Amino acid sequence: MEIPVYLMSYSLEWLSVLVRWLHLIVGIAWIGASFYFIWLDNTIKPPKAGSDLAEKGVSGELWAVHGGGFYNPQKYLIAPKQLPEKLHWFKWEAYATWLSGFALLCLVYYANAQSMMIDKSVADLSTGQALSIGIGTLLIGWIVYDGLCRSALGKHDVLFGMAIFFFIVGMAYVLSRYLSGRAAYIHVGAMMGSMMVGNVLMAIIPGQRKLVAALMAGKTPDPTWATIAKQRSVHNNYFTLPVLFIMISNHAAMTYGHRHSWLVLAAIMAAGALIRHFFNLRYKGRTAWGYPVCGVGLLLMVAVAIAPTPMYSSSSLSSPLSDHQENGRSSTMWQFAQVQAVVTLRCVSCHTEHPLQPGFASAPAGVMLDSPNLIHQHAARIYRQAVVLKTMPLANLTHITEEERAIIGAWFEGGAK
């Protein structure tokens, strides 16, 4: 029995919602643990010399209160002399975040590459080419990042940070020349997320396993394993805020829809790293306000740089009618009739209760435009997405023209009557 197309689309939409929810839940668990342990590492204080804790090999401790209970976390320089019977590992949060994120890539982008990844005004790609670029980005990102970590550059934190930042920005530039703006952003985020989970899978957990194996064999663990794991963990911490922004960037078309979207993303990522650095220093007892000030300054500069400006006027439209009544219609009515014709032709295939465009079971963002009242209700949104940002129609699937965008622009800037 063949499943109806509308039912298939509806089922896929539910699946994407549930996977997105899962991705958010496990991502919170992973990032929360990362933030906590970075805070813990930077906050613990060495025990007093000659104390029982110092004799046990404890390098730092602190006391905390939470939820009505008192806690006393302790960190050993390398490892305790004798391992406890039960040892908690923090890994599945990371693995589940990546797996659910990749599942989302498949459901939202790879299964609908023609509408979600390919913008023919950017590059006329086939579905296979778009998928190859997407998956290749994840692989290339990890190979280059891991290679830099293992190189001599990996021993110099500042130089390494600059190198990996420029590499990521370079990848953003390349992707913006081949994929749609939204797909380019999400693949930069997926690449960074793959670096993060690669750190857990390929460096942090293996290093911890070697430590445990050495202790169980009665050998002295090699401290290099702990050093590498710590370094990769810190890298993940600085990646976090940029990746979180990219996760929500599909709601910020003003950024990924800009003609210099890669540069916009570079500034936002830099701002996130600076703000994260402020908190890491603060945990160590150093308050350096210059970092968040620079971060916020960067965000303000981006906001000003990409601010929209009026582009059209009512006079740019030619109307066959005068300002007086003619054939029972005014020029204002004629202008709106033009706008409605454009919206019906270019937008309503998706923005209606039952979309005709494959891959959509309901109107995107719940916006329906199949009546004059609904067009007026969403006038500002139509103008922003179709005229200012030019991110709609998605990947220009319905082939809207610049003249048609001008019709909407002049109508809205003339008062959207």
Backbone torsions as a table, in degrees:
resi	resn	phi	psi	omega
1	MET	NA	126.4	-177.8
2	GLU	-81.2	132.8	179.5
3	ILE	-79.1	129.3	178.7
4	PRO	-57.5	146.8	-177.2
5	VAL	-59.8	-43.3	-177.4
6	TYR	-63.6	-35.9	179.5
7	LEU	-71.0	-36.8	176.7
8	MET	-63.3	-45.5	179.4
9	SER	-62.6	-41.3	179.6
10	TYR	-64.5	-41.6	179.8
11	SER	-64.8	-40.9	179.1
12	LEU	-66.1	-34.9	178.7
13	GLU	-66.2	-41.8	176.4
14	TRP	-63.7	-42.2	180.0
15	LEU	-61.4	-42.8	179.4
16	SER	-65.3	-36.6	177.1
17	VAL	-63.5	-45.2	-178.3
18	LEU	-67.5	-40.5	178.7
19	VAL	-68.0	-38.0	177.3
20	ARG	-62.6	-41.3	177.9
21	TRP	-62.3	-46.3	177.6
22	LEU	-60.2	-44.1	-179.8
23	HIS	-58.8	-41.5	179.2
24	LEU	-65.9	-43.7	-177.7
25	ILE	-63.7	-51.6	-177.0
26	VAL	-71.2	-29.9	175.9
27	GLY	-64.7	-41.1	176.4
28	ILE	-61.6	-42.3	179.5
29	ALA	-62.2	-43.4	-178.7
30	TRP	-68.8	-50.0	-177.5
31	ILE	-66.7	-37.7	177.5
32	GLY	-60.6	-44.1	178.2
33	ALA	-64.1	-41.1	178.8
34	SER	-61.4	-47.9	179.3
35	PHE	-61.1	-41.2	-177.6
36	TYR	-63.8	-46.7	-175.3
37	PHE	-72.5	-31.9	173.6
38	ILE	-65.1	-43.8	176.3
39	TRP	-59.5	-43.9	-178.3
40	LEU	-62.6	-46.5	-179.8
41	ASP	-60.4	-36.6	-176.5
42	ASN	-87.6	-7.2	-174.4
43	THR	-109.6	-29.4	-176.9
44	ILE	-60.9	148.6	-179.6
45	LYS	-116.9	143.6	179.0
46	PRO	-62.5	144.1	176.6
47	PRO	-71.5	163.3	179.8
48	LYS	-64.2	142.1	179.4
49	ALA	-59.4	135.4	178.7
50	GLY	83.7	-3.4	179.5
51	SER	-75.3	166.5	178.8
52	ASP	-59.5	-37.8	-179.9
53	LEU	-65.4	-42.0	178.6
54	ALA	-63.5	-38.5	178.5
55	GLU	-66.0	-31.7	179.0
56	LYS	-75.5	-10.9	-179.3
57	GLY	94.9	14.5	178.3
58	VAL	-74.6	125.5	-179.3
59	SER	-93.4	-18.2	179.1
60	GLY	-167.6	154.2	179.1
61	GLU	-154.0	168.0	170.9
62	LEU	-158.0	163.0	174.7
63	TRP	-111.9	139.1	179.7
64	ALA	-141.8	156.6	175.8
65	VAL	-125.2	135.5	180.0
66	HIS	-158.0	133.0	176.1
67	GLY	58.9	32.6	177.7
68	GLY	83.5	4.6	-179.8
69	GLY	-121.9	155.9	177.8
70	PHE	-105.5	136.8	-176.4
71	TYR	-127.8	146.4	-178.3
72	ASN	-132.9	73.7	178.8
73	PRO	-66.5	142.0	179.4
74	GLN	-132.7	140.5	178.2
75	LYS	-117.2	131.4	178.3
76	TYR	-91.0	148.1	-177.4
77	LEU	-56.0	-49.0	173.9
78	ILE	-122.3	-60.7	179.6
79	ALA	-165.8	157.8	175.9
80	PRO	-68.0	158.5	-179.1
81	LYS	-63.1	-32.5	178.8
82	GLN	-132.0	127.6	-178.6
83	LEU	-71.4	144.0	174.8
84	PRO	-71.0	163.5	-179.9
85	GLU	-65.8	-36.6	-178.6
86	LYS	-118.6	124.7	-178.7
87	LEU	-123.9	123.6	-178.3
88	HIS	-85.8	133.2	178.1
89	TRP	-111.5	137.1	178.1
90	PHE	-107.2	93.5	-178.5
91	LYS	-142.1	-37.8	-173.6
92	TRP	-67.0	-26.5	175.4
93	GLU	-60.6	-42.7	179.9
94	ALA	-68.2	-46.8	-177.8
95	TYR	-62.6	-43.8	-178.7
96	ALA	-65.9	-34.8	178.2
97	THR	-64.1	-45.6	-179.1
98	TRP	-68.1	-44.1	-177.9
99	LEU	-62.8	-43.2	179.1
100	SER	-69.2	-35.3	177.4
101	GLY	-65.9	-41.7	178.8
102	PHE	-67.8	-36.6	176.0
103	ALA	-60.8	-39.0	177.0
104	LEU	-65.1	-41.5	176.0
105	LEU	-55.7	-44.3	-179.3
106	CYS	-65.6	-44.9	-176.3
107	LEU	-70.7	-44.6	-172.6
108	VAL	-88.9	-41.2	-173.3
109	TYR	-103.6	-53.0	-173.5
110	TYR	-71.0	-33.2	178.1
111	ALA	-75.7	-16.9	179.5
112	ASN	-130.4	46.9	-173.9
113	ALA	-57.8	-37.9	-177.3
114	GLN	-63.2	-33.9	-178.7
115	SER	-97.5	-28.0	-173.3
116	MET	-103.3	-22.6	-175.4
117	MET	-115.6	-30.3	-172.1
118	ILE	-101.5	123.3	172.6
119	ASP	-120.7	107.1	-173.3
120	LYS	-65.3	-17.1	174.9
121	SER	-76.5	-15.1	177.1
122	VAL	-96.7	-54.8	178.2
123	ALA	-156.7	134.1	-178.7
124	ASP	-86.9	83.5	-175.8
125	LEU	-99.0	156.6	168.5
126	SER	-87.5	166.8	178.2
127	THR	-59.5	-42.8	180.0
128	GLY	-61.8	-39.7	179.0
129	GLN	-66.4	-41.9	179.3
130	ALA	-63.1	-43.8	179.5
131	LEU	-65.0	-38.8	179.1
132	SER	-63.2	-41.2	178.0
133	ILE	-64.3	-44.1	-178.6
134	GLY	-61.9	-53.3	-177.8
135	ILE	-69.6	-37.7	178.3
136	GLY	-61.7	-34.2	178.3
137	THR	-59.4	-42.7	-179.2
138	LEU	-63.8	-42.6	-178.3
139	LEU	-69.5	-46.7	-179.1
140	ILE	-62.1	-41.4	-179.9
141	GLY	-56.7	-48.1	-178.6
142	TRP	-67.6	-42.5	-177.9
143	ILE	-61.5	-46.3	-179.7
144	VAL	-67.5	-46.7	-179.2
145	TYR	-59.9	-49.7	-178.4
146	ASP	-63.6	-38.1	177.8
147	GLY	-63.0	-41.3	177.9
148	LEU	-65.5	-38.4	178.8
149	CYS	-62.1	-39.1	-176.5
150	ARG	-82.1	-14.1	-179.3
151	SER	-79.9	175.5	177.8
152	ALA	-61.1	-28.4	179.7
153	LEU	-63.0	-29.0	-178.6
154	GLY	-64.9	-13.8	-179.8
155	LYS	-88.2	-5.8	-179.3
156	HIS	-117.9	100.6	-170.6
157	ASP	-56.6	-46.3	-176.1
158	VAL	-67.2	-47.9	179.6
159	LEU	-63.3	-41.0	178.1
160	PHE	-62.5	-45.1	179.8
161	GLY	-58.2	-42.1	178.7
162	MET	-66.0	-41.6	-178.6
163	ALA	-63.6	-46.2	-177.0
164	ILE	-71.0	-32.2	177.0
165	PHE	-63.4	-47.4	-179.0
166	PHE	-67.9	-31.2	175.4
167	PHE	-64.6	-46.4	-179.6
168	ILE	-63.1	-42.2	178.3
169	VAL	-63.6	-40.3	176.9
170	GLY	-61.3	-41.2	176.9
171	MET	-64.1	-39.0	178.1
172	ALA	-61.7	-40.8	178.9
173	TYR	-62.9	-48.1	-179.0
174	VAL	-61.4	-46.0	-179.1
175	LEU	-63.2	-35.5	-179.6
176	SER	-67.7	-15.7	179.1
177	ARG	-92.7	-5.4	-178.1
178	TYR	-125.8	-34.9	-176.5
179	LEU	-108.3	166.0	172.3
180	SER	-61.0	156.3	-176.7
181	GLY	-56.5	-43.7	-178.8
182	ARG	-65.5	-42.3	179.7
183	ALA	-68.3	-35.7	178.1
184	ALA	-62.1	-46.7	179.4
185	TYR	-60.5	-48.8	-174.1
186	ILE	-66.1	-28.0	178.8
187	HIS	-79.4	-28.2	170.5
188	VAL	-63.7	-44.6	177.9
189	GLY	-63.8	-41.4	179.2
190	ALA	-65.7	-35.9	177.0
191	MET	-63.8	-45.8	179.1
192	MET	-66.3	-39.2	176.9
193	GLY	-63.1	-35.4	177.6
194	SER	-68.6	-36.1	174.2
195	MET	-61.3	-42.4	-177.4
196	MET	-65.3	-47.5	-178.9
197	VAL	-72.7	-29.6	174.0
198	GLY	-62.1	-37.6	176.4
199	ASN	-60.1	-42.5	-179.9
200	VAL	-67.2	-48.1	-174.1
201	LEU	-72.5	-40.1	-170.0
202	MET	-101.9	-15.6	-176.3
203	ALA	-128.5	-54.7	-172.6
204	ILE	-68.2	-55.5	-178.4
205	ILE	-65.4	-44.7	176.1
206	PRO	-58.0	-40.1	177.9
207	GLY	-62.9	-41.2	179.2
208	GLN	-68.0	-36.1	178.2
209	ARG	-64.9	-38.8	178.1
210	LYS	-65.5	-38.6	176.6
211	LEU	-60.6	-47.8	-178.4
212	VAL	-64.8	-43.2	-179.6
213	ALA	-61.9	-40.4	179.3
214	ALA	-64.4	-42.8	179.8
215	LEU	-64.7	-42.1	-179.6
216	MET	-66.8	-26.2	178.4
217	ALA	-88.1	1.6	179.2
218	GLY	77.5	18.4	-179.7
219	LYS	-101.2	162.7	175.8
220	THR	-82.9	121.8	-177.7
221	PRO	-64.9	147.9	175.3
222	ASP	-77.4	118.7	-177.8
223	PRO	-65.6	-15.3	179.1
224	THR	-60.4	-36.2	-178.9
225	TRP	-62.2	-42.6	179.1
226	ALA	-67.2	-36.7	-179.9
227	THR	-64.1	-44.5	179.0
228	ILE	-63.7	-45.3	-179.7
229	ALA	-60.9	-41.1	179.7
230	LYS	-64.3	-43.8	-179.7
231	GLN	-60.9	-47.1	-179.4
232	ARG	-65.5	-34.7	178.2
233	SER	-64.5	-39.5	177.6
234	VAL	-66.7	-40.4	176.2
235	HIS	-56.9	-46.6	179.2
236	ASN	-57.3	-38.2	-178.8
237	ASN	-62.3	-40.5	-179.3
238	TYR	-76.5	-24.9	176.2
239	PHE	-72.1	-22.6	-166.0
240	THR	-59.2	-53.2	-175.4
241	LEU	-64.7	-43.4	174.3
242	PRO	-59.0	-41.8	-179.9
243	VAL	-65.2	-39.7	178.5
244	LEU	-62.5	-39.6	177.2
245	PHE	-62.0	-45.3	-178.1
246	ILE	-62.5	-34.2	178.1
247	MET	-59.1	-33.4	-178.4
248	ILE	-102.2	3.6	-173.2
249	SER	-66.7	-18.6	177.8
250	ASN	-64.5	-14.7	175.4
251	HIS	-92.6	1.9	-176.6
252	ALA	-124.5	66.9	-178.0
253	ALA	-61.2	-23.0	178.8
254	MET	-62.7	-22.2	179.9
255	THR	-91.3	-57.4	-176.6
256	TYR	-74.1	-16.1	179.1
257	GLY	-89.3	-5.2	-178.8
258	HIS	-72.2	151.3	-177.6
259	ARG	-67.6	-21.6	175.0
260	HIS	-114.8	49.9	-174.3
261	SER	-58.7	-35.6	-179.6
262	TRP	-63.6	-37.3	179.7
263	LEU	-72.4	-37.6	175.1
264	VAL	-59.9	-45.7	-179.9
265	LEU	-64.8	-38.6	179.1
266	ALA	-58.9	-44.9	-179.3
267	ALA	-66.1	-41.0	-179.9
268	ILE	-67.2	-40.8	177.5
269	MET	-63.5	-41.4	178.4
270	ALA	-62.2	-41.4	178.4
271	ALA	-61.4	-42.8	179.1
272	GLY	-62.6	-42.0	-179.9
273	ALA	-66.4	-40.0	178.7
274	LEU	-63.8	-42.8	179.4
275	ILE	-66.2	-39.7	177.1
276	ARG	-62.9	-39.3	-179.5
277	HIS	-64.0	-37.0	177.5
278	PHE	-57.7	-46.5	-178.9
279	PHE	-67.5	-38.6	178.7
280	ASN	-62.6	-39.7	177.0
281	LEU	-69.0	-38.6	-178.7
282	ARG	-63.4	-35.9	177.3
283	TYR	-61.3	-28.6	-179.7
284	LYS	-86.7	0.4	178.4
285	GLY	95.6	8.5	180.0
286	ARG	-113.1	121.6	179.2
287	THR	-103.7	109.5	-178.4
288	ALA	-118.2	91.1	-174.3
289	TRP	-67.2	-15.8	-179.3
290	GLY	-60.4	-33.5	-177.6
291	TYR	-67.6	-51.9	178.9
292	PRO	-68.5	-30.1	177.1
293	VAL	-63.4	-44.3	177.1
294	CYS	-64.5	-39.6	179.1
295	GLY	-62.1	-48.8	179.2
296	VAL	-66.0	-36.9	177.1
297	GLY	-60.4	-41.3	177.2
298	LEU	-61.0	-44.3	179.9
299	LEU	-62.7	-39.9	178.5
300	LEU	-66.0	-40.3	178.2
301	MET	-61.6	-41.3	178.0
302	VAL	-62.8	-45.7	-178.6
303	ALA	-58.8	-41.7	-179.9
304	VAL	-70.8	-42.3	-175.2
305	ALA	-64.6	-34.3	-175.5
306	ILE	-103.2	10.9	-179.7
307	ALA	-62.6	136.9	-179.0
308	PRO	-73.9	155.0	174.9
309	THR	-129.2	150.5	178.4
310	PRO	-56.8	137.6	-175.6
311	MET	-120.0	-20.5	-174.2
312	TYR	-133.3	164.2	173.8
313	SER	-137.3	162.8	-178.1
314	SER	-59.6	-31.3	-178.1
315	SER	-68.7	-15.0	179.9
316	SER	-75.6	-10.2	178.5
317	LEU	-97.3	137.6	174.8
318	SER	-97.3	125.9	179.6
319	SER	-119.2	137.8	179.3
320	PRO	-75.7	0.8	-176.1
321	LEU	-115.6	152.1	176.3
322	SER	-86.0	179.6	178.8
323	ASP	-70.0	-12.5	179.2
324	HIS	-92.8	165.9	177.6
325	GLN	-60.2	133.3	178.1
326	GLU	-146.1	123.7	-177.0
327	ASN	55.3	31.8	175.9
328	GLY	78.4	10.9	-178.9
329	ARG	-136.2	146.3	177.3
330	SER	-96.9	167.1	178.7
331	SER	-62.6	-31.9	178.4
332	THR	-64.5	-42.4	178.8
333	MET	-65.6	-37.5	178.8
334	TRP	-65.3	-41.2	179.4
335	GLN	-60.3	-45.7	179.5
336	PHE	-66.2	-34.9	178.4
337	ALA	-60.9	-37.4	176.3
338	GLN	-63.8	-44.6	-179.7
339	VAL	-62.4	-46.0	-179.1
340	GLN	-63.0	-36.4	178.9
341	ALA	-64.1	-41.1	179.3
342	VAL	-65.8	-47.5	-178.5
343	VAL	-62.0	-42.3	179.9
344	THR	-63.1	-42.2	-177.1
345	LEU	-73.4	-39.6	-169.7
346	ARG	-105.9	-18.3	-171.5
347	CYS	-119.0	-32.5	-169.6
348	VAL	-71.0	-17.7	177.4
349	SER	-60.9	-25.9	175.9
350	CYS	-106.2	-43.1	-171.9
351	HIS	-89.6	67.7	175.5
352	THR	-148.9	169.5	-175.0
353	GLU	-60.4	-38.6	179.0
354	HIS	-124.9	87.3	-175.7
355	PRO	-58.0	144.5	176.6
356	LEU	-92.1	-18.6	-178.3
357	GLN	-71.9	125.3	178.7
358	PRO	-57.7	141.0	178.8
359	GLY	96.7	-6.0	-179.7
360	PHE	-122.4	119.5	178.7
361	ALA	-91.8	-20.1	178.7
362	SER	-147.2	166.8	-177.9
363	ALA	-62.3	130.3	178.7
364	PRO	-55.7	130.0	-179.2
365	ALA	60.6	14.6	179.3
366	GLY	72.9	12.3	-177.6
367	VAL	-89.0	117.3	176.7
368	MET	-112.3	138.8	-172.5
369	LEU	-129.9	28.6	-173.9
370	ASP	-96.6	25.4	172.9
371	SER	-153.2	156.3	179.7
372	PRO	-57.1	-41.4	-179.7
373	ASN	-62.2	-40.2	-179.9
374	LEU	-69.3	-35.0	176.8
375	ILE	-64.1	-44.2	177.2
376	HIS	-63.9	-41.2	-178.5
377	GLN	-60.7	-38.6	-176.2
378	HIS	-105.2	23.9	-175.6
379	ALA	-55.8	-47.7	-177.5
380	ALA	-63.4	-38.5	-179.5
381	ARG	-68.8	-41.9	178.2
382	ILE	-60.5	-46.6	-179.4
383	TYR	-60.4	-46.6	-177.3
384	ARG	-63.6	-46.2	-174.1
385	GLN	-78.4	-39.1	-173.4
386	ALA	-91.6	-27.8	-173.8
387	VAL	-108.0	-52.6	-176.0
388	VAL	-74.7	-53.7	-175.8
389	LEU	-89.6	-26.2	-178.7
390	LYS	56.8	34.5	177.6
391	THR	-95.6	-7.1	176.0
392	MET	-125.7	144.5	-3.9
393	PRO	-60.0	148.7	-176.8
394	LEU	-55.2	122.7	-177.9
395	ALA	53.9	21.2	-177.8
396	ASN	48.1	47.9	-179.1
397	LEU	-60.0	-32.1	-175.7
398	THR	-98.7	6.8	171.5
399	HIS	60.9	49.7	174.8
400	ILE	-65.9	144.0	-178.2
401	THR	-99.3	164.8	177.1
402	GLU	-64.2	-34.9	177.7
403	GLU	-63.2	-38.9	179.4
404	GLU	-70.7	-36.4	174.3
405	ARG	-63.1	-38.4	179.6
406	ALA	-63.8	-36.4	177.7
407	ILE	-60.7	-46.5	179.1
408	ILE	-65.5	-41.7	-177.7
409	GLY	-62.9	-46.8	-179.6
410	ALA	-65.2	-37.7	178.0
411	TRP	-63.0	-46.9	-176.5
412	PHE	-69.9	-44.5	-177.8
413	GLU	-70.4	-16.2	175.0
414	GLY	-89.8	5.9	177.3
415	GLY	114.4	-3.2	178.3
416	ALA	51.4	49.1	-177.4
417	LYS	-81.8	NA	NA
